[in-house]
Amino acid sequence: MSSDPLPGSESNIVVRATSLTVTASAAVAGVVLVALMLLTVADVVGRYFFNSPLNGVFDLTQFAVLVMTFLSFAYCGFRGAHVMIELLYDRIPKSAQFVCRRGSNAVGAVLFAVIAWRAVIQSFDVREFNETSQLLTIPFWPFYYVVAFGAGLFALVLAIKTFTDLPEEGDG
């Protein structure tokens, strides 16, 4: 049994590079999750034991959730770990399932490519108007690039899945 997470794909450099990128992206999201957990614990301890909550936790939480969400989309999509509702899907013929799967991946790729593109465009306006968070005055514009990167990476994953079968989570 191979340790390669994508059996049969070792010759496809695009799939291998995407696998490494989505894994690194998910690792960053995991680090942000741990940091957010520690920040929340510190805030709760400060609030209830020392009557001194940390300033700006709300701002940091909003940014952390954005980073975690957009940096983990592609990993979940690549591994087939997104939630699917299969009420009707399992009842239709395999050929129709194939068309639905490939069609939904293609539509999703276009949708997330548009989200990435619009996030970059919007970042210019946000930077020009110097929009910041309320308490810590952290600029918003860098986070638009996180959204663009995460959405663009997910669009790439969906585009790959439109043309290639990747193993789903739980496939042996």
N, C-alpha and C positions, 0 to 999 in steps of 0.2 A: 504494500500500500504506500503510495507516494505522499509526501508531506505537502505537495503543491496544492493550494486551495482551489485551483482551477484545472483539474485533470483534462488533458487534451488541448490545453490552451497555451502550453509552454512555447509553442512556435509563434504565437501571435503577440508581437511586441506591444501593440496598442493595448491589448487586454492585460498584459503583465504590468505595463506602466500604470494603467488605470487602477489595477488592483493595489499597487504600492501607494498610489496617491490617495485613494479612498481610505486605505488603512491608516496612513499618516494623518489624514484629516480627522478620522474618527478618534485617533489617539489624542490629538489636540483637543477635541471636544471632551474626551474623557478627563484630561488634565483640568480643563475649565470646570467640569462638573465637580471634581474633587476640591478645587479651589473655592467654588461656590458653596459646597457643603461646609468647608472649614470656616468660611466667612459667615455663613448663617449661624453656625454653632457659636462662634465668637460674639456675634451680635446678640444672640439669645442669652448667653452667659452674662454679657455686659449689661443687658437690659434688666434681667431678672435678679441677678446676684449683686450687681454693683450700681444699679440704677443709672447706667451710663451706656446707652446703645451706641453703636458705631455710626458715624455720620456718612451718609451716601450709600448705604447698603442697597436701597431701592434702585438707585441708578445702576450700580454694579450688577445687581440681579437681572435687570432688564437686558443689559448688554451680554451678560453671560448666557442667558437663555437664548438670545439671538444667535450667538456664536455656536452654542451646543446644537441647536436645531439645524442650522444650515450646514454645519460641518459634518453632521452625521447622516443627512439625507442620502448622500451618494453611497455611503457604506451599506446602509440598509437596503438600498435598491440593488446594489451590486451583489449582495449576498442573498437577495430574495427574502429579506426579513420583514418587509412591510406587511401590514395587515391586509388581507384580501377577503372580501365577502364572496363566497362561492355558492350562493343559493341556487342560481341558475347555471352558473358556469360549468359545474360538474355534470349537468344534465344535457348539455349540448354536445354534438359530435366533436371528435378530436380535431377535425379540420376547422370547424368553427371556433374552437378554443384557440387554435393556432392563430387565426385571423384576429380574434379579439385581443389576444396577448400582444401580438406584433403591432396591431393598430393602436392599442392604448399606450404602448411604449413610444410609438412615433409621435402621437399627440402630446404625450407628457414631455418628450424631448423638445418639441417646439415650444410648449408652454414654459418650461424652465429656462430655455434659451432666451425667450422674451423677458422673463423675470430678471435674468442676469444682465441682459442688455439695458433694460430700464433702470436697474439698480445703479449701473455705471453712469447713465445719463443723469439720474436724480442726484447722484453724489456730487456732481458739478454744482448744481443749484444749492444743495445743502452747504457745501463748502463756501460758496460765494456769499450766502446769507449768514454764515458763521453760526449755524444752529448747534446748540450744545444741550447737555442734560441740565436739569434744574439745579441740583444740589452741588455736584462736583464740577460742573461746566466742562464735561468731557465732550469733545467734538463728535458729532454724529457721522461725518463723512467717511471715516475709515471703516465703519461698520457696514456701510453700503457696499464696500469692496468685499467684505466677508460674505454678504448676501450674494453678491455677483459671483464670487468664486464658488461658493457652495451650490448655488443654483446652476452655474455653468458646468460644474463637475457632475451634478446629477443629470443634467441634460446629456452630457457625454455618455454616462452610464446607460441612460434610456436609449440613446441612439445605438450604442453597441448591442443592447438587448433587442433592438428592433431587427438586427441582422444576424445575431449570434445567440446561440443558446448557452447561457451560463448556468452552472449548477445552482439550484435553489438551496436555501437553508434546510437542513435535514436530509438532503440527498446523500446517500451513502457513498 
